[in-house]
Amino acid sequence: MKKVIVITGASDGIGAAAARRLHAAGHTVVVVGRSPQKTRAVAEELGAESHIADFTRLADVTRLATELSAAHRHIDVLANNAGGMFGGHTRTVDGFEKTFQVNHLAPFLLTRLLLDTLLASGASVVQTSSTVRFTKTIDLDDLDHDRHFDEVHAYGAAKLENILFTSELHRRHHADGLAAASFYPGNVVTNFGSEVTSPVIRFVRRVAASPIARRALFSTPEQGADQLVWLAEGRPGTDWRSGAYYFRRKPTKPRNPQAADVDLARGLWERSEAMLAQQLRR
Ligand SMILES: NC(=O)c1ccc[n+]([C@@H]2O[C@H](COP(=O)([O-])OP(=O)(O)OC[C@H]3O[C@@H](n4cnc5c(N)ncnc54)[C@H](OP(=O)(O)O)[C@@H]3O)[C@@H](O)[C@H]2O)c1
């Protein structure tokens, strides 16, 4: 079955690789990106529709949702893939910590604003998460990391939030026909972490710059896109299980006990809605 597949973060890396493969397989791919030049380059290469939105601006996300709902009465897959690790504690124009907003709050808002279309379409919503093995505890009273900021922890917390969002989306809406999954793409050589000052991430990027280490320890964007493509093309309930977190196409228990905390998932949803009350009141 040919599908309408919206991919955020499709201007580069894993998202662009997934867009190319899904387009080649005959699906209608909608390319969403931040950089106008990079986004248009991918869209022109594929002859695909494109939209620009900077997730550090919630007004951009709201406009994106309006554009997508106007252009598509039916969306089969929303791939919330845009994200990354950023250096320093920065507040967005909306007043939220940047890592939290770009990786969690913005895709949460986009999904909520598209929910009627997604439900009517029986859609799948796919989150590009990460390993959450080293992620410290999420504190619902400090989602902006004001008490303590560490860029690696802020990123890990946001990727854990992707998993919690997936399970809560499943809990709330699977009975209405919507399916959700998150996945860990592995260590993929992309632009990921290029703005980061953390010595650990800089070391990892230096290792990845060596061709031998890269081949042995890292995946290409095409390999990193494999699960996004597989989840987007697959049938939930047959090929994959809604609500689950995947690694190498297998449902996997995330290596962090908070990922299975149902109350935390519900609390995160409620806090996110409260933070976005203004945008959701439209
Ligand atoms: N690479 C890895 O090893 C790895 C591992 C685990 C998870 N991930 C996740 O995989 C996803 C894709 O990352 P990648 O590795 O493919 O990195 P990438 O090459 O840097 O791609 C990231 C994508 O997100 C977009 N983006 C970044 N900031 C944005 C913003 N403020 N607003 C809107 N879009 C924004 C980028 O747009 P521009 O082109 O304009 O920068 C780009 O399209 C991310 O969610 C990342 O957390 C990556």
Ligand as a Chemical Component Dictionary entry (heavy atoms), coordinates in Angstrom:
data_LIG
# 
_chem_comp.id                   LIG 
_chem_comp.type                 NON-POLYMER 
_chem_comp.pdbx_formal_charge   0 
_chem_comp.three_letter_code    LIG 
# 
loop_
_chem_comp_atom.comp_id 
_chem_comp_atom.atom_id 
_chem_comp_atom.alt_atom_id 
_chem_comp_atom.type_symbol 
_chem_comp_atom.charge 
_chem_comp_atom.model_Cartn_x 
_chem_comp_atom.model_Cartn_y 
_chem_comp_atom.model_Cartn_z 
_chem_comp_atom.pdbx_ordinal 
LIG N1  N1  N 0  23.067 10.146 14.872 1  
LIG C1  C1  C 0  22.892 9.339  15.903 2  
LIG O1  O1  O 0  23.803 8.573  16.307 3  
LIG C2  C2  C 0  21.583 9.302  16.631 4  
LIG C3  C3  C 0  21.423 8.368  17.678 5  
LIG C4  C4  C 0  20.212 8.334  18.360 6  
LIG C5  C5  C 0  19.187 9.181  17.985 7  
LIG N2  N2  N 1  19.366 10.090 16.980 8  
LIG C6  C6  C 0  18.240 10.969 16.626 9  
LIG O2  O2  O 0  18.015 10.888 15.244 10 
LIG C7  C7  C 0  17.308 12.052 14.817 11 
LIG C8  C8  C 0  17.921 12.574 13.530 12 
LIG O3  O3  O 0  19.252 13.019 13.820 13 
LIG P1  P1  P 0  20.479 12.781 12.825 14 
LIG O4  O4  O 0  21.441 11.896 13.524 15 
LIG O5  O5  O -1 19.983 12.424 11.468 16 
LIG O6  O6  O 0  21.146 14.241 12.860 17 
LIG P2  P2  P 0  21.200 15.424 11.760 18 
LIG O7  O7  O 0  21.887 14.975 10.547 19 
LIG O8  O8  O 0  21.762 16.580 12.521 20 
LIG O9  O9  O 0  19.671 15.687 11.434 21 
LIG C9  C9  C 0  18.829 16.312 12.366 22 
LIG C10 C10 C 0  17.602 16.855 11.669 23 
LIG O10 O10 O 0  16.828 17.583 12.656 24 
LIG C11 C11 C 0  16.686 18.927 12.192 25 
LIG N3  N3  N 0  16.661 19.903 13.263 26 
LIG C12 C12 C 0  17.657 20.202 14.142 27 
LIG N4  N4  N 0  17.284 21.241 14.909 28 
LIG C13 C13 C 0  16.041 21.595 14.504 29 
LIG C14 C14 C 0  15.148 22.617 14.873 30 
LIG N5  N5  N 0  15.458 23.542 15.796 31 
LIG N6  N6  N 0  13.946 22.687 14.251 32 
LIG C15 C15 C 0  13.616 21.803 13.294 33 
LIG N7  N7  N 0  14.431 20.828 12.870 34 
LIG C16 C16 C 0  15.634 20.737 13.475 35 
LIG C17 C17 C 0  17.907 19.178 11.308 36 
LIG O11 O11 O 0  17.676 20.298 10.476 37 
LIG P3  P3  P 0  18.924 21.092 9.770  38 
LIG O12 O12 O 0  19.260 20.289 8.563  39 
LIG O13 O13 O 0  18.381 22.448 9.467  40 
LIG O14 O14 O 0  20.028 21.125 10.786 41 
LIG C18 C18 C 0  17.984 17.850 10.571 42 
LIG O15 O15 O 0  17.035 17.769 9.554  43 
LIG C19 C19 C 0  17.366 13.034 15.988 44 
LIG O16 O16 O 0  16.130 13.038 16.666 45 
LIG C20 C20 C 0  18.440 12.457 16.881 46 
LIG O17 O17 O 0  18.237 12.789 18.229 47 
LIG C21 C21 C 0  20.538 10.172 16.292 48 
# 
loop_
_chem_comp_bond.comp_id 
_chem_comp_bond.atom_id_1 
_chem_comp_bond.atom_id_2 
_chem_comp_bond.value_order 
_chem_comp_bond.pdbx_ordinal 
LIG N1  C1  SING 1  
LIG C1  O1  DOUB 2  
LIG C1  C2  SING 3  
LIG C2  C3  SING 4  
LIG C2  C21 DOUB 5  
LIG C3  C4  DOUB 6  
LIG C4  C5  SING 7  
LIG C5  N2  DOUB 8  
LIG N2  C6  SING 9  
LIG N2  C21 SING 10 
LIG C6  O2  SING 11 
LIG C6  C20 SING 12 
LIG O2  C7  SING 13 
LIG C7  C8  SING 14 
LIG C7  C19 SING 15 
LIG C8  O3  SING 16 
LIG O3  P1  SING 17 
LIG P1  O4  DOUB 18 
LIG P1  O5  SING 19 
LIG P1  O6  SING 20 
LIG O6  P2  SING 21 
LIG P2  O7  DOUB 22 
LIG P2  O8  SING 23 
LIG P2  O9  SING 24 
LIG O9  C9  SING 25 
LIG C9  C10 SING 26 
LIG C10 O10 SING 27 
LIG C10 C18 SING 28 
LIG O10 C11 SING 29 
LIG C11 N3  SING 30 
LIG C11 C17 SING 31 
LIG N3  C12 SING 32 
LIG N3  C16 SING 33 
LIG C12 N4  DOUB 34 
LIG N4  C13 SING 35 
LIG C13 C14 SING 36 
LIG C13 C16 DOUB 37 
LIG C14 N5  SING 38 
LIG C14 N6  DOUB 39 
LIG N6  C15 SING 40 
LIG C15 N7  DOUB 41 
LIG N7  C16 SING 42 
LIG C17 O11 SING 43 
LIG C17 C18 SING 44 
LIG O11 P3  SING 45 
LIG P3  O12 DOUB 46 
LIG P3  O13 SING 47 
LIG P3  O14 SING 48 
LIG C18 O15 SING 49 
LIG C19 O16 SING 50 
LIG C19 C20 SING 51 
LIG C20 O17 SING 52 
# 
